[in-house]
Amino acid sequence: MKNCNASVNGPAAAAILGSGLGCMALGLITTSAESIPALKNALTFSVPVGALSGQTTAAVIIWLLGWAVLHSKWKHTQTDLGKVFAAALALVLLGTLGTLPPVWEIFH
């Protein structure tokens, strides 16, 4: 019996790219919160934790939404995992840069 879904990798690609989107979101939100005091205050969901509580919550929501949307679009497709991985890696690297204090200081 032939497995009809043997060549479908869209769900895996959605998970990979969704994680890149979440990382990029964390970098953008962190840099924005450090540059905009009102946003930093708005993202303080827990006073002992500070704005990081809202930054990570927002990034997780964006990650889940991105993953869900991509999964629904790609669940029956074969994707180029090389391109998806490269895009996710670029997003992770840019997101990581956005969490570094020297980057925040550029925007002050």
C-alpha positions in Angstrom: 0.0 0.0 0.0 1.4 3.4 -1.1 1.7 6.2 1.5 0.2 9.3 -0.1 1.8 11.7 2.4 5.4 10.4 2.0 6.5 13.5 0.1 4.7 16.1 2.1 7.0 18.3 4.2 4.9 21.4 4.5 4.0 20.9 8.1 7.6 20.6 9.1 8.5 23.6 7.0 5.7 25.6 8.7 7.1 24.7 12.1 10.7 25.7 11.1 9.7 29.0 9.5 7.2 29.7 12.3 10.0 29.5 14.9 12.1 31.9 12.8 9.1 34.3 12.8 8.8 34.0 16.6 12.5 34.8 17.1 12.4 37.8 14.8 9.3 39.0 16.6 11.1 38.8 20.0 14.0 40.8 18.6 11.8 43.5 17.1 9.6 43.7 20.2 12.6 43.9 22.5 14.4 46.6 20.5 11.1 48.5 20.2 10.4 48.3 23.9 13.8 49.5 24.9 13.5 52.4 22.5 9.9 53.4 23.3 9.2 53.9 27.0 5.4 53.7 26.6 5.7 50.4 24.9 8.0 49.1 27.6 5.4 50.1 30.2 2.6 48.5 28.2 4.5 45.2 28.0 5.1 45.0 31.7 2.6 42.2 32.5 4.5 41.2 35.7 6.3 43.9 37.7 9.0 41.6 39.1 9.8 40.4 35.6 9.4 43.7 33.8 8.8 44.2 30.1 10.3 40.8 29.4 7.0 39.3 30.5 5.1 41.0 27.7 7.9 40.7 25.1 8.0 37.0 25.4 4.2 36.6 25.6 3.8 38.6 22.4 6.6 36.7 20.6 5.0 33.4 21.6 1.7 34.5 20.2 3.3 35.6 17.0 5.1 32.3 16.7 1.9 30.3 17.2 0.0 32.4 14.8 2.7 32.2 12.1 3.0 28.5 12.6 -0.8 28.0 12.4 -1.1 30.1 9.2 1.8 28.5 7.5 0.6 25.0 8.5 -2.8 25.6 7.1 -1.3 26.8 3.8 1.4 24.1 3.5 -0.2 21.0 5.1 -0.6 19.2 1.8 2.5 20.5 0.0 6.1 19.7 -0.7 8.3 22.7 0.0 12.0 23.5 -0.6 13.3 22.9 2.9 16.7 24.4 2.0 15.0 27.8 1.3 12.7 27.5 4.3 15.7 26.7 6.6 17.8 29.6 5.1 14.9 32.0 5.7 14.3 30.7 9.3 18.1 31.0 10.0 18.1 34.6 8.8 15.1 35.4 11.0 16.7 33.8 14.0 19.9 35.7 13.5 18.2 39.0 13.0 15.9 38.3 16.0 18.9 37.5 18.2 20.6 40.8 17.2 17.4 42.6 18.3 17.8 41.3 21.8 21.4 42.6 22.3 21.9 45.9 24.2 24.3 47.4 21.7 21.5 47.2 19.1 19.0 48.9 21.4 21.4 51.8 22.0 21.4 52.6 18.3 17.8 53.5 18.5 17.9 55.6 21.6 
